[in-house]
């Protein structure tokens, strides 16, 4: 799509998305703020600079594909899709309500712009490999991006899929790891260590890049390096902070999957407003 936004503008969009994440989780009193906030800068970079998509035509055959494999973080996906124009932002306030297009995990049959129904962890890389293969077999010029969590990399299906990506030399596929060091209820090094992630992906035959997952310029540079690597699938290990942007949520496992109280919501929004000011 080309990049119509400069770095300052992308940071502003990311901050607005963070506020929407907190707002809709507060309104629904359910959801996963920590992993949504850690992935915000990555998702913003993709939807507002990298992905070749058309919100007015969500099923365009040549659109780039994006899969949020860590599906519980769908508030960041919904907020980005709304900001990008896939649906009216008023829909965000229906998160997790009956008959809403925005369920607790994204549903490709309900939400415009969603190409994979998510929920069970560890499935996105395999589906992404299928999409990347389809692009080659059907001679469609699109690129596939899959965002996974570092805790999700505890799933064996991730590594089965990684073997296939190398076998088929899928240079139209990048897996981004949101490496925030925290899983469902504790730090990954305690529940099941996954480091060194870079070495693991390399050992499966992937070209690996690393970046600061909260430095917008570094993210953009790294994603374009990954995309322009020939003859091999690529992985980007993005170092992130769970709960990024809200001081009392940052690096705190308690905020994996709970909604803020009214007082906590007010404090969080004050902090995010001060960032832009």
C-alpha positions in Angstrom: 0.0 0.0 0.0 3.0 2.3 0.4 3.4 4.3 3.6 1.2 7.4 3.7 2.1 7.9 7.4 5.3 9.1 9.0 6.7 7.7 12.2 5.0 10.3 14.4 1.6 9.6 12.8 2.1 5.9 13.3 2.9 6.3 16.9 -0.3 8.4 17.3 -2.4 5.7 15.6 -0.8 3.1 17.9 -1.7 5.2 20.9 -5.3 5.6 19.7 -5.5 1.9 19.2 -4.3 1.3 22.8 -7.0 3.6 24.1 -9.6 1.7 22.1 -8.3 -1.6 23.4 -8.7 -0.4 27.0 -12.1 1.2 26.3 -13.7 -1.9 24.8 -12.3 -4.2 27.4 -13.6 -1.9 30.1 -17.0 -1.6 28.6 -17.4 -5.4 28.1 -15.6 -6.1 31.5 -13.9 -9.0 29.8 -10.9 -9.5 27.5 -7.1 -9.7 27.3 -5.4 -6.3 27.7 -1.8 -7.4 28.3 -1.1 -9.2 25.1 -3.2 -6.8 23.1 -1.1 -3.9 24.3 2.2 -5.7 23.7 1.3 -6.3 20.0 -0.2 -2.9 19.3 2.9 -1.3 17.6 3.4 -4.4 15.5 -0.2 -4.5 14.3 -0.2 -0.8 13.7 2.9 -1.1 11.5 1.3 -3.9 9.5 -2.1 -2.3 8.9 -1.0 1.2 8.3 2.3 0.7 6.5 3.0 -2.8 5.3 -0.1 -4.8 4.3 -1.5 -4.5 0.8 -5.2 -4.6 1.7 -8.4 -2.8 0.7 -10.9 -2.3 3.5 -13.7 -1.6 1.0 -13.1 -5.1 -0.5 -12.1 -7.4 2.4 -12.2 -10.5 0.2 -10.0 -9.1 -2.6 -8.1 -12.3 -3.8 -4.7 -10.6 -4.0 -4.9 -9.0 -0.6 -2.1 -9.7 1.8 -3.1 -12.2 4.5 -2.7 -11.5 8.3 -3.4 -14.1 11.0 -3.4 -13.2 14.7 -2.6 -16.7 15.9 -2.6 -15.5 19.6 -6.3 -15.0 19.2 -7.1 -13.9 22.7 -5.4 -10.6 21.8 -8.2 -9.8 19.3 -9.0 -6.4 20.9 -5.9 -5.1 19.1 -7.0 -6.7 15.9 -10.5 -5.2 16.1 -9.3 -1.8 17.1 -6.8 -1.8 14.1 -9.5 -3.0 11.7 -11.9 -0.3 12.8 -9.2 2.4 12.6 -8.3 1.2 9.1 -11.9 1.4 8.0 -13.1 -2.2 7.8 -16.2 -1.4 9.9 -17.6 1.6 11.9 -15.8 2.3 15.1 -19.1 2.3 17.0 -19.0 -1.5 16.6 -16.1 -1.7 19.0 -18.4 -1.2 21.9 -20.1 -4.4 21.1 -17.1 -6.6 22.0 -18.1 -10.0 23.4 -21.9 -9.2 23.2 -24.3 -11.8 21.8 -24.7 -11.5 18.0 -21.8 -9.0 17.8 -19.4 -9.2 14.9 -16.6 -8.9 17.5 -16.6 -12.1 19.5 -14.1 -13.0 22.3 -12.0 -14.6 19.6 -12.1 -13.4 16.1 -14.5 -15.2 13.7 -13.8 -15.0 9.9 -17.5 -15.4 9.3 -18.5 -12.4 11.4 -15.7 -9.9 11.2 -14.7 -8.1 8.0 -10.9 -8.3 7.4 -10.4 -11.5 9.4 -9.0 -14.4 7.3 -8.8 -17.0 10.0 -11.1 -17.9 12.9 -8.8 -18.0 15.9 -8.9 -19.3 19.5 -7.0 -22.5 19.9 -3.4 -21.5 20.2 -0.7 -22.9 17.9 -2.8 -23.1 14.7 -2.0 -19.9 12.9 1.4 -20.8 11.5 0.1 -24.0 9.9 -2.8 -22.1 8.3 -0.4 -19.3 7.2 1.7 -21.9 5.5 -1.4 -23.1 3.6 -2.2 -19.5 2.6 1.4 -19.0 1.4 1.4 -22.2 -0.6 -2.0 -21.2 -2.2 -0.4 -17.9 -3.3 2.2 -19.7 -5.2 0.0 -22.4 -6.7 -2.7 -19.9 -7.7 -0.2 -17.4 -9.0 -1.7 -14.7 -6.7 0.8 -12.0 -5.7 0.1 -11.7 -2.0 2.2 -12.0 1.2 1.2 -13.8 4.4 2.0 -12.6 7.9 1.3 -14.5 11.1 1.6 -13.0 14.6 2.2 -15.5 17.4 3.0 -15.2 21.1 6.2 -16.4 22.8 4.0 -18.5 25.2 2.2 -19.9 22.1 5.6 -21.2 20.9 5.3 -23.8 23.7 2.8 -25.5 21.3 4.3 -28.4 19.3 2.1 -27.6 16.3 4.2 -24.3 15.9 7.3 -26.4 15.2 5.6 -28.9 13.0 4.5 -26.0 10.8 7.9 -24.5 10.9 9.3 -27.7 9.3 6.8 -27.4 6.5 7.6 -23.7 5.9 11.3 -24.6 5.4 10.4 -27.6 3.2 8.4 -25.5 0.8 10.9 -22.5 0.9 8.0 -20.1 1.5 9.6 -16.8 1.0 6.2 -15.2 0.9 5.6 -15.9 4.6 6.8 -14.2 7.8 6.0 -15.2 11.3 6.3 -12.4 13.9 6.8 -13.5 17.5 5.4 -11.1 20.1 8.1 -12.0 22.7 6.7 -10.4 25.8 8.0 -13.1 28.1 4.6 -13.7 29.8 2.0 -16.4 29.2 -1.5 -17.0 30.6 -0.6 -16.7 34.3 3.2 -16.4 34.7 6.5 -15.7 33.0 7.3 -18.2 30.2 10.7 -19.0 31.7 8.8 -20.4 34.7 5.9 -22.3 33.0 7.9 -23.6 30.0 11.1 -21.9 28.8 11.0 -21.1 25.0 14.3 -19.2 24.7 16.5 -19.0 22.7 13.7 -18.4 20.2 16.0 -17.1 17.5 18.1 -20.2 17.5 15.0 -22.4 17.5 13.6 -20.8 14.4 17.0 -20.9 12.7 17.4 -24.6 13.5 14.1 -25.2 11.6 15.7 -23.5 8.5 14.1 -20.0 8.8 15.9 -16.7 8.3 15.5 -14.8 11.6 15.5 -11.1 12.4 15.0 -9.4 15.7 13.6 -5.9 16.5 12.4 -3.7 19.3 8.6 -4.3 19.1 7.9 -0.8 20.4 10.3 1.1 18.1 8.2 1.9 15.1 11.1 2.7 12.8 12.9 -0.5 13.8 9.7 -2.5 13.3 9.2 -1.2 9.8 12.8 -1.7 8.8 12.8 -5.2 10.1 9.5 -6.2 8.5 10.6 -5.0 5.1 13.9 -6.9 5.5 12.0 -10.0 6.3 9.6 -9.6 3.4 12.4 -9.1 0.9 14.4 -12.2 1.8 14.4 -14.7 -1.1 14.0 -18.5 -1.1 13.4 -19.0 2.6 10.6 -18.2 5.2 11.4 -15.6 7.7 10.7 -15.1 11.4 10.9 -11.8 13.3 11.4 -12.0 17.0 10.0 -8.7 18.4 11.0 -7.9 21.9 8.0 -6.4 23.6 6.5 -5.6 27.0 3.2 -7.1 28.0 0.8 -4.3 28.9 2.9 -1.7 27.1 1.7 1.9 27.6 0.1 1.5 31.0 2.6 1.5 33.9 0.7 -0.8 36.3 0.0 -3.3 33.5 3.5 -3.5 32.1 5.3 -6.8 32.6 2.6 -7.9 35.1 1.1 -11.4 34.5 -2.1 -10.3 36.4 -3.1 -8.3 33.3 -3.2 -11.2 30.8 -6.9 -11.6 30.9 -8.9 -9.2 33.2 -10.7 -5.9 32.7 -9.8 -2.8 34.6 -12.0 -1.2 37.2 -13.4 2.3 36.6 -10.5 3.8 38.6 -7.9 1.7 36.8 -9.4 2.6 33.5 -9.2 6.3 34.3 -5.6 6.0 35.4 -4.7 4.1 32.2 -6.4 6.5 29.9 -4.7 9.4 31.7 -1.3 7.8 31.0 -2.0 7.2 27.4 -3.3 10.7 26.9 -0.1 12.1 28.4 2.1 10.1 26.0 0.7 12.1 23.0 0.8 15.4 24.9 
